[in-house]
Amino acid sequence: MFRRTVTTIVLASAIFAPVASHAFPFFANTNASTQPKGAKMVKVTLKNETNQPMQVLIEDKPVTIAANGEYALNAPEGTHVYGADKTVKLVVTRDVNVASFR
């Protein structure tokens, strides 16, 4: 009886451990886990000075800035803002309050 119980527990843990380890990112707060501890949050205004909407990536999140519009960004220091061509357009620092794109 004891051997059967132990075998059942070991078998169940062997089956469910991989499922649980792959399910973890779905329940984790990914923004908090990628942000370094003690990182200062910075407020930056992104301005689109063109006559067409502009697509940018803030780390891996796509954002569209309206034509001649603004986007208020509150992100940790060191966050990268990429253009549509995947080049770094801005690295968020405390020294930058407004960033204009043309």
Secondary structure, DSSP 8 states (H G I E B T S, - for coil): -HHHHHHHHHHHHHHHHHHHHHHHHHHS-HHHHHS-TT--EEEEEEEE-SSS-EEEEETTEEEEE-TT-EEEEEEETT-EEE-TTS-EEEE--TT-SEEEE-
